[in-house]
Amino acid sequence: MDSSRFRTLAHNWEVFGRRDPLFGVLSDPTKQHGRWDIDEFFTSGQAHVSKLFQILDERGVAVAPGRALDFGCGVGRLTLPIAERFDHTVGVDVARSMIQLARKHNRHRGRCDYVVNAKPHLRRFSDGTFDFVHSCLVLQHIPPET
């Protein structure tokens, strides 16, 4: 993605992060304008990750418990329960406002870090850094290359 398109995308998510971050992450129309209960919001992330790992287990997919990346982590709704399963987890997002909120709610300090991705690539991470990479409800927001 070129830098201009990336900056536009990052700006849009920064606005969501400042105005209504929980709704920006999980767009339930009944929860818009700050109506998400924070505990309900994060509990929904627990359910999502539990179901994900149940499916992986049922299919015989073994996941090493080393390092995990949550790409497009938003405020950490899914990153936190992922961090419970790994030695170290990194949540990465383009919106500084989302990362600030994720850091505020981080209950796995030392095992879970959040970083702002200010570039249109993930070269800040070396190849083979992660044993598990997760992304949910993110890729559809990235415009296809033309």
Secondary structure as the mmCIF struct_conf table of DSSP 4:
data_model
#
loop_
_struct_conf.conf_type_id
_struct_conf.id
_struct_conf.beg_label_comp_id
_struct_conf.beg_label_asym_id
_struct_conf.beg_label_seq_id
_struct_conf.end_label_comp_id
_struct_conf.end_label_asym_id
_struct_conf.end_label_seq_id
HELX_RH_AL_P HELX_RH_AL_P1 SER A 3 ARG A 19
HELX_RH_AL_P HELX_RH_AL_P2 PRO A 21 VAL A 25
BEND BEND1 LEU A 26 LEU A 26
HELX_RH_3T_P HELX_RH_3T_P1 PRO A 29 LYS A 31
TURN_TY1_P TURN_TY1_P1 GLN A 32 ARG A 35
HELX_RH_AL_P HELX_RH_AL_P3 ILE A 38 GLU A 58
TURN_TY1_P TURN_TY1_P2 ARG A 59 GLY A 60
BEND BEND2 PRO A 65 GLY A 66
STRN STRN1 ARG A 67 PHE A 71
TURN_TY1_P TURN_TY1_P3 GLY A 72 GLY A 72
TURN_TY1_P TURN_TY1_P4 GLY A 74 LEU A 78
HELX_RH_AL_P HELX_RH_AL_P4 THR A 79 ALA A 83
TURN_TY1_P TURN_TY1_P5 GLU A 84 ARG A 85
BEND BEND3 PHE A 86 ASP A 87
STRN STRN2 HIS A 88 ASP A 93
BEND BEND4 VAL A 94 VAL A 94
HELX_RH_AL_P HELX_RH_AL_P5 ARG A 96 LYS A 104
TURN_TY1_P TURN_TY1_P6 HIS A 105 HIS A 105
BEND BEND5 ARG A 107 ARG A 107
TURN_TY1_P TURN_TY1_P7 ARG A 109 ARG A 111
STRN STRN3 CYS A 112 VAL A 116
BEND BEND6 LYS A 119 HIS A 121
TURN_TY1_P TURN_TY1_P8 ARG A 123 ARG A 124
BEND BEND7 PHE A 125 PHE A 125
TURN_TY1_P TURN_TY1_P9 ASP A 127 GLY A 128
BEND BEND8 ASP A 131 ASP A 131
STRN STRN4 PHE A 132 HIS A 134
BEND BEND9 LEU A 137 LEU A 137
HELX_RH_3T_P HELX_RH_3T_P2 LEU A 139 HIS A 141
BEND BEND10 ILE A 142 ILE A 142
HELX_LH_PP_P HELX_LH_PP_P1 PRO A 143 GLU A 145
#
